[in-house]
Amino acid sequence: MYVLTVAANGPPLRSYQDAVDLVGLAWESDAALVVVPVQRLHEDFFELRSGVAGEIVGKLTSYRIRLVVLGDVSRHVAASTSLRAFVEEANRGREVWFVTDAADLDARIGGDA
């Protein structure tokens, strides 16, 4: 499985168009999984009622592209019970994962490939 890792630096991802652009990058790279460093996600992503997470996750999964958020989300999870529940539920599935580091990602990919 080819993995596309988005650069850590760059404009924050926060819109439907950003999600469409991620799908395009994944398709160009023939990637089945897109890794987005947590610092590339706009703060609105972690505020579920904003709809940003739903737009990005929904667009990628509708094209059968898996999403990995790479990095520490503990600050966001501590501030929101709904986000905590979302992260826990996502990590039980196959389409969206929140992982803290590359070793965690490698373990998930190895066990889920």
Biopython code that builds the backbone (N, CA, C, O; Angstrom):
import numpy as np
from Bio.PDB.StructureBuilder import StructureBuilder

atoms = [
    (1, "MET", "N", (0.846, -1.173, 0.000)),
    (1, "MET", "CA", (0.000, 0.000, 0.000)),
    (1, "MET", "C", (0.890, 1.235, 0.000)),
    (1, "MET", "O", (1.818, 1.352, 0.800)),
    (2, "TYR", "N", (0.588, 2.153, -0.916)),
    (2, "TYR", "CA", (1.348, 3.390, -0.964)),
    (2, "TYR", "C", (0.724, 4.390, 0.004)),
    (2, "TYR", "O", (-0.495, 4.541, 0.077)),
    (3, "VAL", "N", (1.611, 5.073, 0.753)),
    (3, "VAL", "CA", (1.186, 6.065, 1.737)),
    (3, "VAL", "C", (1.678, 7.429, 1.282)),
    (3, "VAL", "O", (2.858, 7.603, 0.980)),
    (4, "LEU", "N", (0.777, 8.387, 1.233)),
    (4, "LEU", "CA", (1.123, 9.768, 0.916)),
    (4, "LEU", "C", (1.163, 10.545, 2.224)),
    (4, "LEU", "O", (0.175, 10.585, 2.957)),
    (5, "THR", "N", (2.305, 11.163, 2.516)),
    (5, "THR", "CA", (2.431, 11.989, 3.709)),
    (5, "THR", "C", (2.450, 13.450, 3.286)),
    (5, "THR", "O", (3.307, 13.870, 2.508)),
    (6, "VAL", "N", (1.508, 14.214, 3.798)),
    (6, "VAL", "CA", (1.412, 15.636, 3.512)),
    (6, "VAL", "C", (2.514, 16.356, 4.292)),
    (6, "VAL", "O", (2.803, 15.991, 5.432)),
    (7, "ALA", "N", (3.119, 17.354, 3.698)),
    (7, "ALA", "CA", (4.173, 18.114, 4.365)),
    (7, "ALA", "C", (3.630, 18.778, 5.626)),
    (7, "ALA", "O", (2.484, 19.225, 5.664)),
    (8, "ALA", "N", (4.467, 18.833, 6.650)),
    (8, "ALA", "CA", (4.060, 19.442, 7.919)),
    (8, "ALA", "C", (3.900, 20.954, 7.799)),
    (8, "ALA", "O", (3.094, 21.559, 8.505)),
    (9, "ASN", "N", (4.660, 21.549, 6.916)),
    (9, "ASN", "CA", (4.524, 22.999, 6.730)),
    (9, "ASN", "C", (3.627, 23.270, 5.535)),
    (9, "ASN", "O", (3.593, 22.503, 4.573)),
    (10, "GLY", "N", (2.914, 24.359, 5.617)),
    (10, "GLY", "CA", (1.992, 24.720, 4.552)),
    (10, "GLY", "C", (0.724, 25.280, 5.147)),
    (10, "GLY", "O", (0.563, 25.313, 6.367)),
    (11, "PRO", "N", (-0.173, 25.719, 4.295)),
    (11, "PRO", "CA", (-1.417, 26.305, 4.810)),
    (11, "PRO", "C", (-2.261, 25.253, 5.531)),
    (11, "PRO", "O", (-2.266, 24.084, 5.146)),
    (12, "PRO", "N", (-2.966, 25.672, 6.567)),
    (12, "PRO", "CA", (-3.800, 24.724, 7.298)),
    (12, "PRO", "C", (-4.971, 24.221, 6.452)),
    (12, "PRO", "O", (-5.582, 24.970, 5.689)),
    (13, "LEU", "N", (-5.255, 22.954, 6.611)),
    (13, "LEU", "CA", (-6.360, 22.328, 5.889)),
    (13, "LEU", "C", (-7.645, 22.587, 6.673)),
    (13, "LEU", "O", (-7.740, 22.260, 7.857)),
    (14, "ARG", "N", (-8.634, 23.179, 5.996)),
    (14, "ARG", "CA", (-9.848, 23.539, 6.734)),
    (14, "ARG", "C", (-11.116, 23.588, 5.895)),
    (14, "ARG", "O", (-12.170, 23.965, 6.407)),
    (15, "SER", "N", (-11.045, 23.223, 4.642)),
    (15, "SER", "CA", (-12.229, 23.410, 3.810)),
    (15, "SER", "C", (-12.520, 22.180, 2.949)),
    (15, "SER", "O", (-11.714, 21.258, 2.827)),
    (16, "TYR", "N", (-13.698, 22.220, 2.371)),
    (16, "TYR", "CA", (-14.084, 21.176, 1.416)),
    (16, "TYR", "C", (-13.085, 21.121, 0.265)),
    (16, "TYR", "O", (-12.705, 20.037, -0.177)),
    (17, "GLN", "N", (-12.660, 22.284, -0.218)),
    (17, "GLN", "CA", (-11.694, 22.324, -1.324)),
    (17, "GLN", "C", (-10.370, 21.690, -0.914)),
    (17, "GLN", "O", (-9.731, 21.018, -1.724)),
    (18, "ASP", "N", (-9.955, 21.892, 0.325)),
    (18, "ASP", "CA", (-8.733, 21.244, 0.813)),
    (18, "ASP", "C", (-8.890, 19.724, 0.776)),
    (18, "ASP", "O", (-7.947, 19.006, 0.442)),
    (19, "ALA", "N", (-10.073, 19.243, 1.118)),
    (19, "ALA", "CA", (-10.345, 17.808, 1.067)),
    (19, "ALA", "C", (-10.294, 17.304, -0.370)),
    (19, "ALA", "O", (-9.731, 16.243, -0.638)),
    (20, "VAL", "N", (-10.874, 18.054, -1.287)),
    (20, "VAL", "CA", (-10.831, 17.686, -2.708)),
    (20, "VAL", "C", (-9.383, 17.647, -3.196)),
    (20, "VAL", "O", (-8.996, 16.744, -3.937)),
    (21, "ASP", "N", (-8.595, 18.620, -2.781)),
    (21, "ASP", "CA", (-7.179, 18.651, -3.165)),
    (21, "ASP", "C", (-6.425, 17.442, -2.616)),
    (21, "ASP", "O", (-5.560, 16.896, -3.302)),
    (22, "LEU", "N", (-6.737, 17.016, -1.394)),
    (22, "LEU", "CA", (-6.107, 15.818, -0.826)),
    (22, "LEU", "C", (-6.460, 14.578, -1.638)),
    (22, "LEU", "O", (-5.607, 13.729, -1.895)),
    (23, "VAL", "N", (-7.712, 14.482, -2.033)),
    (23, "VAL", "CA", (-8.125, 13.349, -2.876)),
    (23, "VAL", "C", (-7.331, 13.361, -4.168)),
    (23, "VAL", "O", (-6.847, 12.319, -4.610)),
    (24, "GLY", "N", (-7.192, 14.533, -4.781)),
    (24, "GLY", "CA", (-6.420, 14.638, -6.023)),
    (24, "GLY", "C", (-4.974, 14.216, -5.839)),
    (24, "GLY", "O", (-4.429, 13.491, -6.670)),
    (25, "LEU", "N", (-4.348, 14.661, -4.761)),
    (25, "LEU", "CA", (-2.965, 14.269, -4.481)),
    (25, "LEU", "C", (-2.849, 12.764, -4.279)),
    (25, "LEU", "O", (-1.914, 12.130, -4.766)),
    (26, "ALA", "N", (-3.803, 12.208, -3.560)),
    (26, "ALA", "CA", (-3.789, 10.758, -3.316)),
    (26, "ALA", "C", (-3.933, 9.989, -4.628)),
    (26, "ALA", "O", (-3.221, 9.013, -4.865)),
    (27, "TRP", "N", (-4.847, 10.430, -5.466)),
    (27, "TRP", "CA", (-5.056, 9.737, -6.743)),
    (27, "TRP", "C", (-3.831, 9.869, -7.637)),
    (27, "TRP", "O", (-3.433, 8.902, -8.288)),
    (28, "GLU", "N", (-3.227, 11.061, -7.678)),
    (28, "GLU", "CA", (-2.011, 11.251, -8.487)),
    (28, "GLU", "C", (-0.891, 10.337, -8.025)),
    (28, "GLU", "O", (-0.091, 9.872, -8.836)),
    (29, "SER", "N", (-0.831, 10.077, -6.725)),
    (29, "SER", "CA", (0.230, 9.262, -6.143)),
    (29, "SER", "C", (-0.155, 7.796, -6.024)),
    (29, "SER", "O", (0.654, 6.974, -5.593)),
    (30, "ASP", "N", (-1.384, 7.461, -6.402)),
    (30, "ASP", "CA", (-1.911, 6.108, -6.250)),
    (30, "ASP", "C", (-1.854, 5.663, -4.787)),
    (30, "ASP", "O", (-1.560, 4.506, -4.488)),
    (31, "ALA", "N", (-2.139, 6.604, -3.883)),
    (31, "ALA", "CA", (-2.080, 6.336, -2.450)),
    (31, "ALA", "C", (-3.440, 5.888, -1.928)),
    (31, "ALA", "O", (-4.479, 6.436, -2.297)),
    (32, "ALA", "N", (-3.407, 4.893, -1.073)),
    (32, "ALA", "CA", (-4.619, 4.415, -0.427)),
    (32, "ALA", "C", (-4.770, 5.011, 0.966)),
    (32, "ALA", "O", (-5.823, 4.898, 1.594)),
    (33, "LEU", "N", (-3.702, 5.647, 1.438)),
    (33, "LEU", "CA", (-3.694, 6.207, 2.781)),
    (33, "LEU", "C", (-2.976, 7.549, 2.746)),
    (33, "LEU", "O", (-1.890, 7.663, 2.176)),
    (34, "VAL", "N", (-3.583, 8.566, 3.355)),
    (34, "VAL", "CA", (-3.000, 9.902, 3.408)),
    (34, "VAL", "C", (-2.712, 10.238, 4.865)),
    (34, "VAL", "O", (-3.598, 10.174, 5.718)),
    (35, "VAL", "N", (-1.459, 10.596, 5.137)),
    (35, "VAL", "CA", (-1.038, 10.977, 6.478)),
    (35, "VAL", "C", (-0.946, 12.497, 6.534)),
    (35, "VAL", "O", (-0.224, 13.118, 5.754)),
    (36, "VAL", "N", (-1.687, 13.085, 7.464)),
    (36, "VAL", "CA", (-1.695, 14.534, 7.635)),
    (36, "VAL", "C", (-1.150, 14.854, 9.026)),
    (36, "VAL", "O", (-1.759, 14.484, 10.030)),
    (37, "PRO", "N", (-0.014, 15.534, 9.092)),
    (37, "PRO", "CA", (0.498, 15.950, 10.404)),
    (37, "PRO", "C", (-0.505, 16.875, 11.088)),
    (37, "PRO", "O", (-1.128, 17.717, 10.441)),
    (38, "VAL", "N", (-0.653, 16.711, 12.387)),
    (38, "VAL", "CA", (-1.655, 17.462, 13.138)),
    (38, "VAL", "C", (-1.488, 18.970, 12.960)),
    (38, "VAL", "O", (-2.476, 19.705, 12.974)),
    (39, "GLN", "N", (-0.262, 19.435, 12.795)),
    (39, "GLN", "CA", (-0.044, 20.879, 12.652)),
    (39, "GLN", "C", (-0.572, 21.429, 11.331)),
    (39, "GLN", "O", (-0.691, 22.646, 11.189)),
    (40, "ARG", "N", (-0.889, 20.582, 10.367)),
    (40, "ARG", "CA", (-1.469, 21.042, 9.101)),
    (40, "ARG", "C", (-2.982, 21.209, 9.175)),
    (40, "ARG", "O", (-3.588, 21.787, 8.272)),
    (41, "LEU", "N", (-3.589, 20.713, 10.232)),
    (41, "LEU", "CA", (-5.038, 20.821, 10.370)),
    (41, "LEU", "C", (-5.400, 22.112, 11.090)),
    (41, "LEU", "O", (-4.842, 22.429, 12.141)),
    (42, "HIS", "N", (-6.322, 22.838, 10.523)),
    (42, "HIS", "CA", (-6.799, 24.067, 11.146)),
    (42, "HIS", "C", (-7.471, 23.725, 12.470)),
    (42, "HIS", "O", (-8.014, 22.633, 12.632)),
    (43, "GLU", "N", (-7.433, 24.643, 13.397)),
    (43, "GLU", "CA", (-8.074, 24.436, 14.710)),
    (43, "GLU", "C", (-9.544, 24.043, 14.563)),
    (43, "GLU", "O", (-10.070, 23.306, 15.397)),
    (44, "ASP", "N", (-10.204, 24.520, 13.521)),
    (44, "ASP", "CA", (-11.614, 24.178, 13.300)),
    (44, "ASP", "C", (-11.822, 22.682, 13.100)),
    (44, "ASP", "O", (-12.906, 22.168, 13.377)),
    (45, "PHE", "N", (-10.805, 21.979, 12.625)),
    (45, "PHE", "CA", (-10.925, 20.536, 12.441)),
    (45, "PHE", "C", (-11.284, 19.863, 13.764)),
    (45, "PHE", "O", (-12.047, 18.897, 13.791)),
    (46, "PHE", "N", (-10.732, 20.375, 14.846)),
    (46, "PHE", "CA", (-10.909, 19.763, 16.157)),
    (46, "PHE", "C", (-12.156, 20.264, 16.888)),
    (46, "PHE", "O", (-12.460, 19.808, 17.990)),
    (47, "GLU", "N", (-12.861, 21.187, 16.280)),
    (47, "GLU", "CA", (-14.140, 21.670, 16.800)),
    (47, "GLU", "C", (-15.209, 21.019, 15.920)),
    (47, "GLU", "O", (-15.570, 21.557, 14.873)),
    (48, "LEU", "N", (-15.707, 19.875, 16.344)),
    (48, "LEU", "CA", (-16.558, 19.057, 15.475)),
    (48, "LEU", "C", (-17.772, 19.795, 14.945)),
    (48, "LEU", "O", (-18.189, 19.551, 13.813)),
    (49, "ARG", "N", (-18.338, 20.676, 15.718)),
    (49, "ARG", "CA", (-19.535, 21.382, 15.239)),
    (49, "ARG", "C", (-19.243, 22.316, 14.069)),
    (49, "ARG", "O", (-20.173, 22.767, 13.402)),
    (50, "SER", "N", (-17.964, 22.617, 13.805)),
    (50, "SER", "CA", (-17.609, 23.459, 12.649)),
    (50, "SER", "C", (-17.846, 22.720, 11.335)),
    (50, "SER", "O", (-18.043, 23.348, 10.294)),
    (51, "GLY", "N", (-17.827, 21.392, 11.381)),
    (51, "GLY", "CA", (-18.035, 20.595, 10.178)),
    (51, "GLY", "C", (-16.779, 20.334, 9.362)),
    (51, "GLY", "O", (-16.828, 19.595, 8.379)),
    (52, "VAL", "N", (-15.658, 20.924, 9.748)),
    (52, "VAL", "CA", (-14.423, 20.763, 8.969)),
    (52, "VAL", "C", (-13.962, 19.306, 8.966)),
    (52, "VAL", "O", (-13.637, 18.759, 7.912)),
    (53, "ALA", "N", (-13.933, 18.684, 10.131)),
    (53, "ALA", "CA", (-13.512, 17.275, 10.195)),
    (53, "ALA", "C", (-14.439, 16.411, 9.344)),
    (53, "ALA", "O", (-13.982, 15.524, 8.624)),
    (54, "GLY", "N", (-15.722, 16.668, 9.429)),
    (54, "GLY", "CA", (-16.685, 15.898, 8.648)),
    (54, "GLY", "C", (-16.471, 16.038, 7.154)),
    (54, "GLY", "O", (-16.568, 15.057, 6.417)),
    (55, "GLU", "N", (-16.181, 17.248, 6.699)),
    (55, "GLU", "CA", (-15.940, 17.468, 5.273)),
    (55, "GLU", "C", (-14.688, 16.726, 4.805)),
    (55, "GLU", "O", (-14.706, 16.057, 3.772)),
    (56, "ILE", "N", (-13.616, 16.847, 5.562)),
    (56, "ILE", "CA", (-12.351, 16.231, 5.154)),
    (56, "ILE", "C", (-12.442, 14.713, 5.232)),
    (56, "ILE", "O", (-12.083, 14.014, 4.285)),
    (57, "VAL", "N", (-12.918, 14.211, 6.356)),
    (57, "VAL", "CA", (-13.041, 12.758, 6.516)),
    (57, "VAL", "C", (-14.034, 12.192, 5.502)),
    (57, "VAL", "O", (-13.766, 11.172, 4.869)),
    (58, "GLY", "N", (-15.163, 12.846, 5.352)),
    (58, "GLY", "CA", (-16.183, 12.361, 4.426)),
    (58, "GLY", "C", (-15.706, 12.293, 2.994)),
    (58, "GLY", "O", (-15.964, 11.311, 2.297)),
    (59, "LYS", "N", (-15.018, 13.319, 2.551)),
    (59, "LYS", "CA", (-14.539, 13.346, 1.169)),
    (59, "LYS", "C", (-13.528, 12.229, 0.935)),
    (59, "LYS", "O", (-13.624, 11.501, -0.053)),
    (60, "LEU", "N", (-12.561, 12.091, 1.838)),
    (60, "LEU", "CA", (-11.543, 11.050, 1.649)),
    (60, "LEU", "C", (-12.158, 9.657, 1.695)),
    (60, "LEU", "O", (-11.874, 8.825, 0.833)),
    (61, "THR", "N", (-12.988, 9.401, 2.684)),
    (61, "THR", "CA", (-13.547, 8.054, 2.796)),
    (61, "THR", "C", (-14.517, 7.733, 1.667)),
    (61, "THR", "O", (-14.676, 6.566, 1.308)),
    (62, "SER", "N", (-15.165, 8.742, 1.102)),
    (62, "SER", "CA", (-16.065, 8.464, -0.019)),
    (62, "SER", "C", (-15.286, 7.988, -1.249)),
    (62, "SER", "O", (-15.851, 7.346, -2.134)),
    (63, "TYR", "N", (-14.006, 8.300, -1.301)),
    (63, "TYR", "CA", (-13.138, 7.813, -2.377)),
    (63, "TYR", "C", (-12.273, 6.642, -1.926)),
    (63, "TYR", "O", (-11.308, 6.273, -2.595)),
    (64, "ARG", "N", (-12.631, 6.067, -0.789)),
    (64, "ARG", "CA", (-11.917, 4.913, -0.222)),
    (64, "ARG", "C", (-10.442, 5.213, 0.051)),
    (64, "ARG", "O", (-9.573, 4.359, -0.121)),
    (65, "ILE", "N", (-10.193, 6.426, 0.472)),
    (65, "ILE", "CA", (-8.847, 6.836, 0.869)),
    (65, "ILE", "C", (-8.859, 6.961, 2.384)),
    (65, "ILE", "O", (-9.677, 7.679, 2.958)),
    (66, "ARG", "N", (-7.943, 6.252, 3.015)),
    (66, "ARG", "CA", (-7.861, 6.266, 4.463)),
    (66, "ARG", "C", (-7.075, 7.497, 4.921)),
    (66, "ARG", "O", (-6.155, 7.946, 4.238)),
    (67, "LEU", "N", (-7.445, 8.028, 6.067)),
    (67, "LEU", "CA", (-6.824, 9.221, 6.618)),
    (67, "LEU", "C", (-6.162, 8.891, 7.946)),
    (67, "LEU", "O", (-6.742, 8.223, 8.802)),
    (68, "VAL", "N", (-4.930, 9.373, 8.097)),
    (68, "VAL", "CA", (-4.229, 9.279, 9.369)),
    (68, "VAL", "C", (-3.865, 10.691, 9.807)),
    (68, "VAL", "O", (-3.232, 11.441, 9.064)),
    (69, "VAL", "N", (-4.270, 11.039, 11.016)),
    (69, "VAL", "CA", (-3.835, 12.289, 11.630)),
    (69, "VAL", "C", (-2.654, 11.914, 12.515)),
    (69, "VAL", "O", (-2.790, 11.145, 13.466)),
    (70, "LEU", "N", (-1.503, 12.469, 12.187)),
    (70, "LEU", "CA", (-0.252, 12.104, 12.862)),
    (70, "LEU", "C", (0.176, 13.209, 13.817)),
    (70, "LEU", "O", (0.433, 14.339, 13.401)),
    (71, "GLY", "N", (0.249, 12.875, 15.093)),
    (71, "GLY", "CA", (0.719, 13.841, 16.076)),
    (71, "GLY", "C", (-0.135, 13.835, 17.331)),
    (71, "GLY", "O", (-1.072, 13.048, 17.468)),
    (72, "ASP", "N", (0.203, 14.712, 18.221)),
    (72, "ASP", "CA", (-0.434, 14.781, 19.531)),
    (72, "ASP", "C", (-1.724, 15.599, 19.469)),
    (72, "ASP", "O", (-1.699, 16.801, 19.206)),
    (73, "VAL", "N", (-2.835, 14.939, 19.712)),
    (73, "VAL", "CA", (-4.133, 15.628, 19.741)),
    (73, "VAL", "C", (-4.681, 15.700, 21.164)),
    (73, "VAL", "O", (-5.848, 16.035, 21.361)),
    (74, "SER", "N", (-3.855, 15.391, 22.145)),
    (74, "SER", "CA", (-4.334, 15.302, 23.528)),
    (74, "SER", "C", (-4.932, 16.613, 24.027)),
    (74, "SER", "O", (-5.910, 16.592, 24.774)),
    (75, "ARG", "N", (-4.373, 17.739, 23.636)),
    (75, "ARG", "CA", (-4.910, 19.040, 24.058)),
    (75, "ARG", "C", (-6.342, 19.204, 23.561)),
    (75, "ARG", "O", (-7.211, 19.672, 24.296)),
    (76, "HIS", "N", (-6.578, 18.825, 22.336)),
    (76, "HIS", "CA", (-7.914, 18.953, 21.749)),
    (76, "HIS", "C", (-8.894, 17.957, 22.376)),
    (76, "HIS", "O", (-10.040, 18.298, 22.669)),
    (77, "VAL", "N", (-8.434, 16.747, 22.574)),
    (77, "VAL", "CA", (-9.286, 15.694, 23.145)),
    (77, "VAL", "C", (-9.662, 16.028, 24.586)),
    (77, "VAL", "O", (-10.786, 15.766, 25.016)),
    (78, "ALA", "N", (-8.725, 16.604, 25.327)),
    (78, "ALA", "CA", (-8.999, 16.973, 26.719)),
    (78, "ALA", "C", (-10.061, 18.065, 26.813)),
    (78, "ALA", "O", (-10.763, 18.171, 27.818)),
    (79, "ALA", "N", (-10.173, 18.868, 25.770)),
    (79, "ALA", "CA", (-11.110, 19.998, 25.787)),
    (79, "ALA", "C", (-12.492, 19.651, 25.261)),
    (79, "ALA", "O", (-13.406, 20.472, 25.346)),
    (80, "SER", "N", (-12.664, 18.443, 24.714)),
    (80, "SER", "CA", (-13.939, 18.122, 24.069)),
    (80, "SER", "C", (-14.282, 16.645, 24.219)),
    (80, "SER", "O", (-13.567, 15.781, 23.711)),
    (81, "THR", "N", (-15.371, 16.360, 24.914)),
    (81, "THR", "CA", (-15.785, 14.965, 25.049)),
    (81, "THR", "C", (-16.258, 14.396, 23.715)),
    (81, "THR", "O", (-16.081, 13.207, 23.450)),
    (82, "SER", "N", (-16.854, 15.232, 22.881)),
    (82, "SER", "CA", (-17.308, 14.721, 21.586)),
    (82, "SER", "C", (-16.111, 14.392, 20.687)),
    (82, "SER", "O", (-16.140, 13.399, 19.960)),
    (83, "LEU", "N", (-15.077, 15.204, 20.731)),
    (83, "LEU", "CA", (-13.878, 14.887, 19.949)),
    (83, "LEU", "C", (-13.205, 13.641, 20.490)),
    (83, "LEU", "O", (-12.736, 12.807, 19.715)),
    (84, "ARG", "N", (-13.150, 13.499, 21.794)),
    (84, "ARG", "CA", (-12.562, 12.295, 22.389)),
    (84, "ARG", "C", (-13.296, 11.052, 21.903)),
    (84, "ARG", "O", (-12.669, 10.057, 21.538)),
    (85, "ALA", "N", (-14.616, 11.111, 21.898)),
    (85, "ALA", "CA", (-15.415, 9.979, 21.424)),
    (85, "ALA", "C", (-15.161, 9.715, 19.941)),
    (85, "ALA", "O", (-15.068, 8.561, 19.521)),
    (86, "PHE", "N", (-15.049, 10.777, 19.153)),
    (86, "PHE", "CA", (-14.769, 10.640, 17.716)),
    (86, "PHE", "C", (-13.421, 9.964, 17.487)),
    (86, "PHE", "O", (-13.315, 9.054, 16.665)),
    (87, "VAL", "N", (-12.399, 10.400, 18.203)),
    (87, "VAL", "CA", (-11.055, 9.830, 18.055)),
    (87, "VAL", "C", (-11.059, 8.365, 18.469)),
    (87, "VAL", "O", (-10.488, 7.521, 17.778)),
    (88, "GLU", "N", (-11.695, 8.064, 19.585)),
    (88, "GLU", "CA", (-11.747, 6.668, 20.043)),
    (88, "GLU", "C", (-12.466, 5.780, 19.031)),
    (88, "GLU", "O", (-11.997, 4.685, 18.719)),
    (89, "GLU", "N", (-13.592, 6.246, 18.525)),
    (89, "GLU", "CA", (-14.353, 5.472, 17.535)),
    (89, "GLU", "C", (-13.558, 5.316, 16.245)),
    (89, "GLU", "O", (-13.518, 4.231, 15.665)),
    (90, "ALA", "N", (-12.925, 6.396, 15.795)),
    (90, "ALA", "CA", (-12.123, 6.338, 14.564)),
    (90, "ALA", "C", (-11.007, 5.318, 14.698)),
    (90, "ALA", "O", (-10.752, 4.556, 13.765)),
    (91, "ASN", "N", (-10.346, 5.289, 15.829)),
    (91, "ASN", "CA", (-9.212, 4.379, 16.017)),
    (91, "ASN", "C", (-9.633, 2.916, 16.125)),
    (91, "ASN", "O", (-8.789, 2.024, 16.038)),
    (92, "ARG", "N", (-10.919, 2.661, 16.313)),
    (92, "ARG", "CA", (-11.409, 1.277, 16.297)),
    (92, "ARG", "C", (-11.670, 0.791, 14.875)),
    (92, "ARG", "O", (-11.786, -0.410, 14.631)),
    (93, "GLY", "N", (-11.758, 1.717, 13.960)),
    (93, "GLY", "CA", (-12.075, 1.361, 12.574)),
    (93, "GLY", "C", (-10.857, 1.290, 11.680)),
    (93, "GLY", "O", (-9.726, 1.177, 12.153)),
    (94, "ARG", "N", (-11.099, 1.356, 10.387)),
    (94, "ARG", "CA", (-10.032, 1.248, 9.389)),
    (94, "ARG", "C", (-9.871, 2.507, 8.542)),
    (94, "ARG", "O", (-8.839, 2.675, 7.892)),
    (95, "GLU", "N", (-10.850, 3.383, 8.533)),
    (95, "GLU", "CA", (-10.823, 4.516, 7.601)),
    (95, "GLU", "C", (-10.068, 5.734, 8.115)),
    (95, "GLU", "O", (-9.424, 6.436, 7.336)),
    (96, "VAL", "N", (-10.139, 5.992, 9.418)),
    (96, "VAL", "CA", (-9.508, 7.169, 10.012)),
    (96, "VAL", "C", (-8.803, 6.751, 11.290)),
    (96, "VAL", "O", (-9.381, 6.092, 12.154)),
    (97, "TRP", "N", (-7.540, 7.148, 11.390)),
    (97, "TRP", "CA", (-6.772, 6.867, 12.603)),
    (97, "TRP", "C", (-6.134, 8.145, 13.104)),
    (97, "TRP", "O", (-5.753, 9.019, 12.326)),
    (98, "PHE", "N", (-6.025, 8.234, 14.404)),
    (98, "PHE", "CA", (-5.255, 9.278, 15.056)),
    (98, "PHE", "C", (-4.090, 8.564, 15.739)),
    (98, "PHE", "O", (-4.296, 7.773, 16.660)),
    (99, "VAL", "N", (-2.876, 8.843, 15.289)),
    (99, "VAL", "CA", (-1.690, 8.195, 15.849)),
    (99, "VAL", "C", (-0.724, 9.265, 16.335)),
    (99, "VAL", "O", (-0.669, 10.370, 15.794)),
    (100, "THR", "N", (0.032, 8.914, 17.363)),
    (100, "THR", "CA", (0.915, 9.912, 17.964)),
    (100, "THR", "C", (2.241, 10.066, 17.235)),
    (100, "THR", "O", (2.815, 11.154, 17.219)),
    (101, "ASP", "N", (2.736, 8.983, 16.628)),
    (101, "ASP", "CA", (4.042, 9.067, 15.983)),
    (101, "ASP", "C", (4.171, 8.009, 14.887)),
    (101, "ASP", "O", (3.267, 7.203, 14.665)),
    (102, "ALA", "N", (5.308, 8.037, 14.214)),
    (102, "ALA", "CA", (5.530, 7.123, 13.088)),
    (102, "ALA", "C", (5.532, 5.665, 13.532)),
    (102, "ALA", "O", (5.060, 4.797, 12.797)),
    (103, "ALA", "N", (6.053, 5.384, 14.721)),
    (103, "ALA", "CA", (6.072, 4.000, 15.209)),
    (103, "ALA", "C", (4.652, 3.480, 15.412)),
    (103, "ALA", "O", (4.352, 2.331, 15.085)),
    (104, "ASP", "N", (3.789, 4.321, 15.946)),
    (104, "ASP", "CA", (2.385, 3.956, 16.128)),
    (104, "ASP", "C", (1.728, 3.685, 14.775)),
    (104, "ASP", "O", (0.963, 2.732, 14.626)),
    (105, "LEU", "N", (2.034, 4.529, 13.795)),
    (105, "LEU", "CA", (1.484, 4.339, 12.450)),
    (105, "LEU", "C", (1.983, 3.042, 11.846)),
    (105, "LEU", "O", (1.200, 2.276, 11.286)),
    (106, "ASP", "N", (3.277, 2.789, 11.954)),
    (106, "ASP", "CA", (3.843, 1.547, 11.403)),
    (106, "ASP", "C", (3.186, 0.322, 12.018)),
    (106, "ASP", "O", (2.900, -0.652, 11.321)),
    (107, "ALA", "N", (2.947, 0.370, 13.321)),
    (107, "ALA", "CA", (2.291, -0.756, 13.991)),
    (107, "ALA", "C", (0.870, -0.948, 13.478)),
    (107, "ALA", "O", (0.424, -2.077, 13.273)),
    (108, "ARG", "N", (0.155, 0.168, 13.271)),
    (108, "ARG", "CA", (-1.215, 0.077, 12.757)),
    (108, "ARG", "C", (-1.237, -0.460, 11.336)),
    (108, "ARG", "O", (-2.052, -1.319, 11.001)),
    (109, "ILE", "N", (-0.346, 0.047, 10.507)),
    (109, "ILE", "CA", (-0.310, -0.406, 9.114)),
    (109, "ILE", "C", (0.073, -1.877, 9.059)),
    (109, "ILE", "O", (-0.527, -2.647, 8.309)),
    (110, "GLY", "N", (1.053, -2.267, 9.838)),
    (110, "GLY", "CA", (1.500, -3.663, 9.856)),
    (110, "GLY", "C", (0.408, -4.611, 10.303)),
    (110, "GLY", "O", (0.315, -5.731, 9.800)),
    (111, "GLY", "N", (-0.413, -4.184, 11.234)),
    (111, "GLY", "CA", (-1.484, -5.025, 11.741)),
    (111, "GLY", "C", (-2.750, -4.941, 10.925)),
    (111, "GLY", "O", (-3.672, -5.733, 11.121)),
    (112, "ASP", "N", (-2.806, -3.977, 9.999)),
    (112, "ASP", "CA", (-4.052, -3.749, 9.277)),
    (112, "ASP", "C", (-3.901, -3.863, 7.756)),
    (112, "ASP", "O", (-4.878, -3.713, 7.022)),
    (113, "ALA", "N", (-2.709, -4.122, 7.294)),
    (113, "ALA", "CA", (-2.456, -4.144, 5.840)),
    (113, "ALA", "C", (-3.173, -5.258, 5.142)),
    (113, "ALA", "O", (-3.056, -5.401, 3.925)),
]
sb = StructureBuilder()
sb.init_structure("model")
sb.init_model(0)
sb.init_chain("A")
sb.init_seg("    ")
for serial, (resi, resn, name, xyz) in enumerate(atoms, 1):
    if name == "N":
        sb.init_residue(resn, " ", resi, " ")
    sb.init_atom(name, np.array(xyz, "f"), 0.0, 1.0, " ", f" {name:<3s}", serial, name[0])
structure = sb.get_structure()
